[in-house]
Amino acid sequence: MDQIANPPPPTVSDALYQQALASHIHPTLLVHPQSDRIMFANQAAANLLGRSISDLKSTAMSSLHKGQVPSLVVFSQAALYHGFAWTRGLNLMHADGTEIRLEHEARALHWEGADYLIIILCDLDARHRRDVDAEADNYLREGIAEWRRAERFFREIERENQLILGAAGEGIYGVNSDGVTTFVNPAAERMLGWTAEELVGKEIHSIIHHSHVNGDPYHAEHCPIYNAFREGIVRRVDDEVFWRSDGKPIRVEYTSTPIRDHGLVIGAVIVFRDITERKIAEEKLHAALAEVDRLRERLELENAYLQEEILSTNNHHEIIGQSEAINSALKQIDLVAPTDANVLITGESGTGKELIARAIHQASHRRDRVLVRVNCAAIPHELFESEFFGHVRGAFTGAVRDRVGRFELADGGTLFLDEVGEIPLELQGKLLRVLQDQKFERIGEERTREVNVRLLAATNRDLKEEVRLGRFREDLYFRLNVFPIECRPLRERP
């Protein structure tokens, strides 16, 4: 049987190609980039742009991209170089002046020595509507009931999330990767004084976190909240300030947690609480504890001194005797004890100088306070200043904690400097200043402390001779020798 030959295909004319291109469903333009001319436009492009085909042919391509000419040039050059390019960064102007969101797809065409671009336009809004319709079709295929169940499910989740955010006692707000606020819960509104409407859509750092508590600017690049989504790690801060709408700071602690979507950090959620009252209470407590420690240390030292003095008195609470020397000393004690005058007790060792000092203190109005005794002959020269005035921790090697000096310990009472002639010459000026001003500073501390101390001094040296020899300051001698009492030796009081 003879085989039937297939008929040859019909001849396709250029007119048919042009008609096929003109009838293409996608908006299409043929552009000559060098002259910025639209050589051809199909009806779909004319409908999309609200213009006639003849209008488009007489329109420059750049006039459809007002304000985007540099981007259009880059796109065109990329298509000519690579042969193909696409972008969603170019929008076209409709005839009514509105901007149309588009995707441009361009292919290079070289014809008879000239370069052309075939540009196919895709309306992104129309594509989105088609995607929504396609998704709706899927739901319809799976059943209306299932679709409604899913809708109720997601609506319930959203409602529960809103209830949780609204009921939370902590302030909560979210920011996107540009630092723009995306949501603010009611607790944050109450604490900050700003409404959600005033914060959402704005760069929140410049509103509530722009400055440190001392007023120094808080730059966004240093902000732990922003660093949470820039670095993708959780940031916790114990004590900073947010600024309320009335300009007042509140002390806060907060946690900034990055939000991820398919592995990409798209923002952060910040949970914070107002700790202003807690910090004030902590500062008061620390101050109170420091004062308690200071008083406890002082009481312990006073107790130690009192115990020491009790042991050293050997039960000699009174001066007993009827000699002229004893009677003269008792009269002087009765005369000077009620005053706050400094007393210099002189005499040989063992003549009872300390007993006279104790009697003066017990007969004075300071008898309810401590009598602090300092044996100047037993103190190393390098420790005199610390012993007299105290020091703070770290002031010198071995200063492992704060120490209260003898002057501060005797505040309100009496300080007895036994063997006062042993005080180093370089320290005598500081001692003179305390006697004159009743003020001093601990070693290593700039704070000036005030005391109210009555000074009694004793020596077995001839301080006048020490002054003449340059080993004792004359002005300090006169300050100590306001009321001199001589303790005569036993051989002169039988």
QUIHU-V635975 format. One record per residue. N is the residue number from 1. RES is the residue in one letter. SS is DSSP state (alpha for helix, beta for strand, coil for the rest). PSI is psi in degrees with one decimal (999 if undefined). Layout:
n=N res=RES ss=SS psi=PSI
n=N res=RES ss=SS psi=PSI
This chain:
n=1 res=M ss=coil psi=135.4
n=2 res=D ss=coil psi=133.8
n=3 res=Q ss=coil psi=140.7
n=4 res=I ss=coil psi=119.4
n=5 res=A ss=coil psi=140.8
n=6 res=N ss=coil psi=137.9
n=7 res=P ss=coil psi=147.2
n=8 res=P ss=coil psi=150.5
n=9 res=P ss=coil psi=151.5
n=10 res=P ss=coil psi=155.3
n=11 res=T ss=coil psi=128.0
n=12 res=V ss=coil psi=123.1
n=13 res=S ss=coil psi=164.1
n=14 res=D ss=alpha psi=-31.2
n=15 res=A ss=alpha psi=-37.1
n=16 res=L ss=alpha psi=-41.3
n=17 res=Y ss=alpha psi=-43.3
n=18 res=Q ss=alpha psi=-39.4
n=19 res=Q ss=alpha psi=-39.2
n=20 res=A ss=alpha psi=-41.4
n=21 res=L ss=alpha psi=-38.6
n=22 res=A ss=alpha psi=-28.6
n=23 res=S ss=coil psi=4.1
n=24 res=H ss=coil psi=140.1
n=25 res=I ss=coil psi=-28.5
n=26 res=H ss=coil psi=139.0
n=27 res=P ss=beta psi=126.7
n=28 res=T ss=beta psi=137.6
n=29 res=L ss=beta psi=142.9
n=30 res=L ss=beta psi=118.1
n=31 res=V ss=beta psi=138.7
n=32 res=H ss=beta psi=99.8
n=33 res=P ss=coil psi=-37.5
n=34 res=Q ss=coil psi=-36.7
n=35 res=S ss=coil psi=-1.0
n=36 res=D ss=coil psi=33.6
n=37 res=R ss=beta psi=142.2
n=38 res=I ss=beta psi=111.4
n=39 res=M ss=beta psi=-28.0
n=40 res=F ss=beta psi=145.0
n=41 res=A ss=beta psi=135.6
n=42 res=N ss=coil psi=174.1
n=43 res=Q ss=alpha psi=-33.0
n=44 res=A ss=alpha psi=-37.8
n=45 res=A ss=alpha psi=-40.5
n=46 res=A ss=alpha psi=-42.4
n=47 res=N ss=alpha psi=-41.7
n=48 res=L ss=alpha psi=-39.6
n=49 res=L ss=alpha psi=-2.9
n=50 res=G ss=coil psi=31.2
n=51 res=R ss=coil psi=163.6
n=52 res=S ss=coil psi=162.7
n=53 res=I ss=alpha psi=-40.1
n=54 res=S ss=alpha psi=-37.0
n=55 res=D ss=alpha psi=-41.4
n=56 res=L ss=alpha psi=-37.6
n=57 res=K ss=alpha psi=-23.6
n=58 res=S ss=coil psi=8.4
n=59 res=T ss=coil psi=136.6
n=60 res=A ss=beta psi=141.6
n=61 res=M ss=alpha psi=-38.4
n=62 res=S ss=alpha psi=-25.9
n=63 res=S ss=alpha psi=-20.0
n=64 res=L ss=alpha psi=-9.5
n=65 res=H ss=coil psi=59.1
n=66 res=K ss=coil psi=131.5
n=67 res=G ss=coil psi=2.3
n=68 res=Q ss=coil psi=19.4
n=69 res=V ss=alpha psi=-43.7
n=70 res=P ss=alpha psi=-41.5
n=71 res=S ss=alpha psi=-36.8
n=72 res=L ss=alpha psi=-40.6
n=73 res=V ss=alpha psi=-44.6
n=74 res=V ss=alpha psi=-43.8
n=75 res=F ss=alpha psi=-44.4
n=76 res=S ss=alpha psi=-43.8
n=77 res=Q ss=alpha psi=-38.0
n=78 res=A ss=alpha psi=-41.9
n=79 res=A ss=alpha psi=-41.7
n=80 res=L ss=alpha psi=-35.4
n=81 res=Y ss=alpha psi=-44.9
n=82 res=H ss=alpha psi=-14.0
n=83 res=G ss=coil psi=-14.4
n=84 res=F ss=beta psi=144.8
n=85 res=A ss=beta psi=155.0
n=86 res=W ss=beta psi=156.8
n=87 res=T ss=beta psi=151.2
n=88 res=R ss=coil psi=11.9
n=89 res=G ss=coil psi=4.2
n=90 res=L ss=coil psi=131.2
n=91 res=N ss=beta psi=147.8
n=92 res=L ss=beta psi=154.6
n=93 res=M ss=beta psi=128.3
n=94 res=H ss=coil psi=161.6
n=95 res=A ss=coil psi=-28.1
n=96 res=D ss=coil psi=3.9
n=97 res=G ss=coil psi=-6.8
n=98 res=T ss=coil psi=155.1
n=99 res=E ss=beta psi=136.4
n=100 res=I ss=beta psi=125.9
n=101 res=R ss=beta psi=121.0
n=102 res=L ss=beta psi=159.9
n=103 res=E ss=beta psi=124.7
n=104 res=H ss=beta psi=129.9
n=105 res=E ss=beta psi=118.3
n=106 res=A ss=beta psi=139.2
n=107 res=R ss=beta psi=137.3
n=108 res=A ss=beta psi=142.9
n=109 res=L ss=beta psi=124.5
n=110 res=H ss=beta psi=118.6
n=111 res=W ss=beta psi=120.1
n=112 res=E ss=coil psi=49.0
n=113 res=G ss=coil psi=3.8
n=114 res=A ss=beta psi=153.0
n=115 res=D ss=beta psi=133.8
n=116 res=Y ss=beta psi=163.1
n=117 res=L ss=beta psi=127.0
n=118 res=I ss=beta psi=114.9
n=119 res=I ss=beta psi=121.1
n=120 res=I ss=beta psi=128.2
n=121 res=L ss=beta psi=141.3
n=122 res=C ss=beta psi=121.0
n=123 res=D ss=beta psi=110.1
n=124 res=L ss=alpha psi=-35.5
n=125 res=D ss=alpha psi=-41.0
n=126 res=A ss=alpha psi=-38.7
n=127 res=R ss=alpha psi=-41.6
n=128 res=H ss=alpha psi=-42.0
n=129 res=R ss=alpha psi=-39.2
n=130 res=R ss=alpha psi=-38.5
n=131 res=D ss=alpha psi=-42.4
n=132 res=V ss=alpha psi=-43.2
n=133 res=D ss=alpha psi=-39.5
n=134 res=A ss=alpha psi=-40.5
n=135 res=E ss=alpha psi=-40.4
n=136 res=A ss=alpha psi=-39.0
n=137 res=D ss=alpha psi=-38.8
n=138 res=N ss=alpha psi=-44.3
n=139 res=Y ss=alpha psi=-41.1
n=140 res=L ss=alpha psi=-41.0
n=141 res=R ss=alpha psi=-34.6
n=142 res=E ss=alpha psi=-11.1
n=143 res=G ss=coil psi=133.6
n=144 res=I ss=alpha psi=-38.7
n=145 res=A ss=alpha psi=-43.1
n=146 res=E ss=alpha psi=-40.0
n=147 res=W ss=alpha psi=-42.9
n=148 res=R ss=alpha psi=-36.2
n=149 res=R ss=alpha psi=-43.5
n=150 res=A ss=alpha psi=-41.0
n=151 res=E ss=alpha psi=-43.6
n=152 res=R ss=alpha psi=-37.9
n=153 res=F ss=alpha psi=-49.6
n=154 res=F ss=alpha psi=-34.5
n=155 res=R ss=alpha psi=-37.3
n=156 res=E ss=alpha psi=-39.9
n=157 res=I ss=alpha psi=-44.7
n=158 res=E ss=alpha psi=-42.0
n=159 res=R ss=alpha psi=-42.9
n=160 res=E ss=alpha psi=-40.1
n=161 res=N ss=alpha psi=-40.2
n=162 res=Q ss=alpha psi=-39.0
n=163 res=L ss=alpha psi=-40.8
n=164 res=I ss=alpha psi=-46.6
n=165 res=L ss=alpha psi=-38.0
n=166 res=G ss=alpha psi=-31.9
n=167 res=A ss=alpha psi=-16.3
n=168 res=A ss=coil psi=136.4
n=169 res=G ss=coil psi=-23.9
n=170 res=E ss=coil psi=151.0
n=171 res=G ss=beta psi=134.9
n=172 res=I ss=beta psi=131.5
n=173 res=Y ss=beta psi=159.2
n=174 res=G ss=beta psi=151.2
n=175 res=V ss=beta psi=150.3
n=176 res=N ss=beta psi=-175.3
n=177 res=S ss=coil psi=-9.4
n=178 res=D ss=coil psi=3.1
n=179 res=G ss=coil psi=11.9
n=180 res=V ss=beta psi=135.7
n=181 res=T ss=beta psi=134.1
n=182 res=T ss=beta psi=-29.5
n=183 res=F ss=beta psi=156.5
n=184 res=V ss=beta psi=129.3
n=185 res=N ss=coil psi=165.7
n=186 res=P ss=alpha psi=-36.9
n=187 res=A ss=alpha psi=-39.5
n=188 res=A ss=alpha psi=-38.4
n=189 res=E ss=alpha psi=-45.0
n=190 res=R ss=alpha psi=-42.8
n=191 res=M ss=alpha psi=-35.6
n=192 res=L ss=alpha psi=-20.3
n=193 res=G ss=coil psi=0.9
n=194 res=W ss=coil psi=146.5
n=195 res=T ss=coil psi=160.2
n=196 res=A ss=alpha psi=-36.7
n=197 res=E ss=alpha psi=-31.3
n=198 res=E ss=alpha psi=-19.7
n=199 res=L ss=alpha psi=-37.8
n=200 res=V ss=coil psi=133.8
n=201 res=G ss=coil psi=1.1
n=202 res=K ss=coil psi=159.9
n=203 res=E ss=beta psi=104.6
n=204 res=I ss=coil psi=-26.4
n=205 res=H ss=alpha psi=-41.3
n=206 res=S ss=alpha psi=-10.4
n=207 res=I ss=alpha psi=-46.4
n=208 res=I ss=alpha psi=-8.1
n=209 res=H ss=coil psi=29.9
n=210 res=H ss=coil psi=-17.5
n=211 res=S ss=beta psi=153.4
n=212 res=H ss=coil psi=172.3
n=213 res=V ss=coil psi=-27.2
n=214 res=N ss=coil psi=2.9
n=215 res=G ss=coil psi=-8.2
n=216 res=D ss=coil psi=142.5
n=217 res=P ss=beta psi=141.8
n=218 res=Y ss=coil psi=96.3
n=219 res=H ss=coil psi=143.6
n=220 res=A ss=alpha psi=-32.6
n=221 res=E ss=alpha psi=-15.6
n=222 res=H ss=alpha psi=-0.8
n=223 res=C ss=coil psi=124.4
n=224 res=P ss=alpha psi=-28.3
n=225 res=I ss=alpha psi=-47.2
n=226 res=Y ss=alpha psi=-36.0
n=227 res=N ss=alpha psi=-22.4
n=228 res=A ss=alpha psi=-44.2
n=229 res=F ss=alpha psi=-16.4
n=230 res=R ss=alpha psi=-38.7
n=231 res=E ss=alpha psi=-11.1
n=232 res=G ss=coil psi=27.4
n=233 res=I ss=coil psi=154.6
n=234 res=V ss=coil psi=134.5
n=235 res=R ss=beta psi=129.5
n=236 res=R ss=beta psi=131.9
n=237 res=V ss=beta psi=130.5
n=238 res=D ss=beta psi=-28.3
n=239 res=D ss=beta psi=101.6
n=240 res=E ss=beta psi=-174.4
n=241 res=V ss=beta psi=141.7
n=242 res=F ss=beta psi=153.4
n=243 res=W ss=beta psi=126.0
n=244 res=R ss=coil psi=170.8
n=245 res=S ss=coil psi=-24.1
n=246 res=D ss=coil psi=7.2
n=247 res=G ss=coil psi=0.6
n=248 res=K ss=coil psi=142.6
n=249 res=P ss=beta psi=147.9
n=250 res=I ss=beta psi=137.0
n=251 res=R ss=beta psi=132.0
n=252 res=V ss=beta psi=156.2
n=253 res=E ss=beta psi=143.4
n=254 res=Y ss=beta psi=161.1
n=255 res=T ss=beta psi=128.3
n=256 res=S ss=beta psi=115.4
n=257 res=T ss=beta psi=126.0
n=258 res=P ss=beta psi=147.1
n=259 res=I ss=beta psi=129.1
n=260 res=R ss=beta psi=144.5
n=261 res=D ss=beta psi=109.7
n=262 res=H ss=coil psi=41.7
n=263 res=G ss=coil psi=-11.0
n=264 res=L ss=beta psi=136.2
n=265 res=V ss=beta psi=118.9
n=266 res=I ss=beta psi=0.8
n=267 res=G ss=beta psi=-158.4
n=268 res=A ss=beta psi=153.3
n=269 res=V ss=beta psi=133.8
n=270 res=I ss=beta psi=125.0
n=271 res=V ss=beta psi=123.4
n=272 res=F ss=beta psi=159.5
n=273 res=R ss=beta psi=150.4
n=274 res=D ss=beta psi=118.2
n=275 res=I ss=coil psi=20.7
n=276 res=T ss=alpha psi=-52.0
n=277 res=E ss=alpha psi=-38.0
n=278 res=R ss=alpha psi=-41.3
n=279 res=K ss=alpha psi=-39.2
n=280 res=I ss=alpha psi=-43.5
n=281 res=A ss=alpha psi=-39.7
n=282 res=E ss=alpha psi=-42.0
n=283 res=E ss=alpha psi=-40.8
n=284 res=K ss=alpha psi=-40.4
n=285 res=L ss=alpha psi=-43.1
n=286 res=H ss=alpha psi=-41.7
n=287 res=A ss=alpha psi=-41.5
n=288 res=A ss=alpha psi=-41.4
n=289 res=L ss=alpha psi=-38.6
n=290 res=A ss=alpha psi=-41.0
n=291 res=E ss=alpha psi=-39.1
n=292 res=V ss=alpha psi=-43.0
n=293 res=D ss=alpha psi=-40.6
n=294 res=R ss=alpha psi=-45.2
n=295 res=L ss=alpha psi=-39.4
n=296 res=R ss=alpha psi=-43.4
n=297 res=E ss=alpha psi=-41.3
n=298 res=R ss=alpha psi=-42.1
n=299 res=L ss=alpha psi=-38.7
n=300 res=E ss=alpha psi=-42.9
n=301 res=L ss=alpha psi=-41.2
n=302 res=E ss=alpha psi=-43.0
n=303 res=N ss=alpha psi=-41.4
n=304 res=A ss=alpha psi=-42.1
n=305 res=Y ss=alpha psi=-42.0
n=306 res=L ss=alpha psi=-42.3
n=307 res=Q ss=alpha psi=-41.1
n=308 res=E ss=alpha psi=-42.4
n=309 res=E ss=alpha psi=-36.5
n=310 res=I ss=alpha psi=-42.7
n=311 res=L ss=alpha psi=-30.8
n=312 res=S ss=alpha psi=-14.9
n=313 res=T ss=alpha psi=-22.2
n=314 res=N ss=coil psi=36.3
n=315 res=N ss=coil psi=17.7
n=316 res=H ss=coil psi=83.0
n=317 res=H ss=coil psi=-14.1
n=318 res=E ss=coil psi=157.9
n=319 res=I ss=coil psi=121.3
n=320 res=I ss=coil psi=133.2
n=321 res=G ss=coil psi=159.3
n=322 res=Q ss=coil psi=9.7
n=323 res=S ss=coil psi=163.7
n=324 res=E ss=alpha psi=-39.2
n=325 res=A ss=alpha psi=-42.4
n=326 res=I ss=alpha psi=-45.6
n=327 res=N ss=alpha psi=-39.6
n=328 res=S ss=alpha psi=-41.4
n=329 res=A ss=alpha psi=-40.5
n=330 res=L ss=alpha psi=-37.5
n=331 res=K ss=alpha psi=-42.6
n=332 res=Q ss=alpha psi=-38.6
n=333 res=I ss=alpha psi=-46.0
n=334 res=D ss=alpha psi=-32.6
n=335 res=L ss=alpha psi=-43.0
n=336 res=V ss=alpha psi=-22.2
n=337 res=A ss=alpha psi=-44.0
n=338 res=P ss=coil psi=-12.4
n=339 res=T ss=coil psi=177.1
n=340 res=D ss=coil psi=18.6
n=341 res=A ss=coil psi=143.5
n=342 res=N ss=coil psi=143.1
n=343 res=V ss=beta psi=133.1
n=344 res=L ss=beta psi=115.7
n=345 res=I ss=beta psi=120.9
n=346 res=T ss=beta psi=158.7
n=347 res=G ss=beta psi=166.6
n=348 res=E ss=coil psi=164.4
n=349 res=S ss=coil psi=137.1
n=350 res=G ss=coil psi=9.1
n=351 res=T ss=coil psi=0.5
n=352 res=G ss=coil psi=28.5
n=353 res=K ss=alpha psi=-42.1
n=354 res=E ss=alpha psi=-35.1
n=355 res=L ss=alpha psi=-39.2
n=356 res=I ss=alpha psi=-43.2
n=357 res=A ss=alpha psi=-41.8
n=358 res=R ss=alpha psi=-38.2
n=359 res=A ss=alpha psi=-38.9
n=360 res=I ss=alpha psi=-44.4
n=361 res=H ss=alpha psi=-44.2
n=362 res=Q ss=alpha psi=-24.4
n=363 res=A ss=coil psi=-2.0
n=364 res=S ss=coil psi=171.2
n=365 res=H ss=coil psi=-4.0
n=366 res=R ss=coil psi=10.3
n=367 res=R ss=coil psi=-21.7
n=368 res=D ss=coil psi=-11.2
n=369 res=R ss=coil psi=175.1
n=370 res=V ss=coil psi=146.8
n=371 res=L ss=beta psi=112.4
n=372 res=V ss=beta psi=121.7
n=373 res=R ss=beta psi=133.7
n=374 res=V ss=beta psi=119.1
n=375 res=N ss=beta psi=97.2
n=376 res=C ss=alpha psi=-23.8
n=377 res=A ss=alpha psi=-17.5
n=378 res=A ss=alpha psi=2.3
n=379 res=I ss=coil psi=126.5
n=380 res=P ss=coil psi=146.5
n=381 res=H ss=alpha psi=-37.8
n=382 res=E ss=alpha psi=-10.2
n=383 res=L ss=alpha psi=1.9
n=384 res=F ss=alpha psi=-49.4
n=385 res=E ss=alpha psi=-42.3
n=386 res=S ss=alpha psi=-39.9
n=387 res=E ss=alpha psi=-39.9
n=388 res=F ss=alpha psi=-47.1
n=389 res=F ss=alpha psi=-11.4
n=390 res=G ss=beta psi=175.9
n=391 res=H ss=beta psi=166.1
n=392 res=V ss=coil psi=160.7
n=393 res=R ss=coil psi=133.6
n=394 res=G ss=coil psi=3.9
n=395 res=A ss=coil psi=-29.0
n=396 res=F ss=coil psi=170.6
n=397 res=T ss=coil psi=127.5
n=398 res=G ss=coil psi=-9.5
n=399 res=A ss=coil psi=82.9
n=400 res=V ss=coil psi=-12.2
n=401 res=R ss=coil psi=167.2
n=402 res=D ss=coil psi=146.4
n=403 res=R ss=beta psi=135.9
n=404 res=V ss=beta psi=128.3
n=405 res=G ss=coil psi=169.6
n=406 res=R ss=alpha psi=-34.3
n=407 res=F ss=alpha psi=-44.3
n=408 res=E ss=alpha psi=-35.8
n=409 res=L ss=alpha psi=-32.6
n=410 res=A ss=coil psi=7.4
n=411 res=D ss=coil psi=124.6
n=412 res=G ss=coil psi=-9.0
n=413 res=G ss=coil psi=-143.5
n=414 res=T ss=beta psi=138.0
n=415 res=L ss=beta psi=123.7
n=416 res=F ss=beta psi=112.8
n=417 res=L ss=beta psi=100.1
n=418 res=D ss=beta psi=141.4
n=419 res=E ss=coil psi=53.4
n=420 res=V ss=alpha psi=-19.9
n=421 res=G ss=alpha psi=-11.2
n=422 res=E ss=alpha psi=-4.7
n=423 res=I ss=coil psi=130.4
n=424 res=P ss=coil psi=146.2
n=425 res=L ss=alpha psi=-36.3
n=426 res=E ss=alpha psi=-19.4
n=427 res=L ss=alpha psi=-14.4
n=428 res=Q ss=alpha psi=-31.8
n=429 res=G ss=alpha psi=-41.8
n=430 res=K ss=alpha psi=-38.7
n=431 res=L ss=alpha psi=-40.6
n=432 res=L ss=alpha psi=-40.1
n=433 res=R ss=alpha psi=-40.0
n=434 res=V ss=alpha psi=-40.4
n=435 res=L ss=alpha psi=-34.1
n=436 res=Q ss=alpha psi=-46.6
n=437 res=D ss=alpha psi=-13.2
n=438 res=Q ss=coil psi=34.7
n=439 res=K ss=beta psi=149.0
n=440 res=F ss=beta psi=168.8
n=441 res=E ss=beta psi=140.3
n=442 res=R ss=coil psi=155.8
n=443 res=I ss=beta psi=129.2
n=444 res=G ss=coil psi=8.8
n=445 res=E ss=coil psi=139.4
n=446 res=E ss=coil psi=-13.5
n=447 res=R ss=coil psi=131.4
n=448 res=T ss=beta psi=127.8
n=449 res=R ss=beta psi=145.6
n=450 res=E ss=beta psi=141.4
n=451 res=V ss=coil psi=162.3
n=452 res=N ss=coil psi=94.7
n=453 res=V ss=coil psi=135.9
n=454 res=R ss=beta psi=127.7
n=455 res=L ss=beta psi=128.6
n=456 res=L ss=beta psi=136.6
n=457 res=A ss=beta psi=149.2
n=458 res=A ss=beta psi=148.5
n=459 res=T ss=beta psi=149.9
n=460 res=N ss=coil psi=6.2
n=461 res=R ss=coil psi=163.0
n=462 res=D ss=coil psi=95.9
n=463 res=L ss=alpha psi=-27.9
n=464 res=K ss=alpha psi=-42.9
n=465 res=E ss=alpha psi=-36.9
n=466 res=E ss=alpha psi=-38.0
n=467 res=V ss=alpha psi=-42.6
n=468 res=R ss=alpha psi=-34.5
n=469 res=L ss=coil psi=-2.9
n=470 res=G ss=coil psi=14.9
n=471 res=R ss=coil psi=-2.9
n=472 res=F ss=coil psi=136.8
n=473 res=R ss=coil psi=134.6
n=474 res=E ss=alpha psi=-40.6
n=475 res=D ss=alpha psi=-34.4
n=476 res=L ss=alpha psi=-37.6
n=477 res=Y ss=alpha psi=-46.3
n=478 res=F ss=alpha psi=-32.2
n=479 res=R ss=alpha psi=-34.2
n=480 res=L ss=alpha psi=-33.8
n=481 res=N ss=coil psi=40.0
n=482 res=V ss=coil psi=-42.8
n=483 res=F ss=beta psi=101.3
n=484 res=P ss=beta psi=140.4
n=485 res=I ss=beta psi=126.1
n=486 res=E ss=beta psi=130.5
n=487 res=C ss=beta psi=103.3
n=488 res=R ss=coil psi=146.9
n=489 res=P ss=coil psi=163.5
n=490 res=L ss=alpha psi=-31.8
n=491 res=R ss=alpha psi=-17.9
n=492 res=E ss=alpha psi=3.9
n=493 res=R ss=coil psi=72.8
n=494 res=P ss=coil psi=999
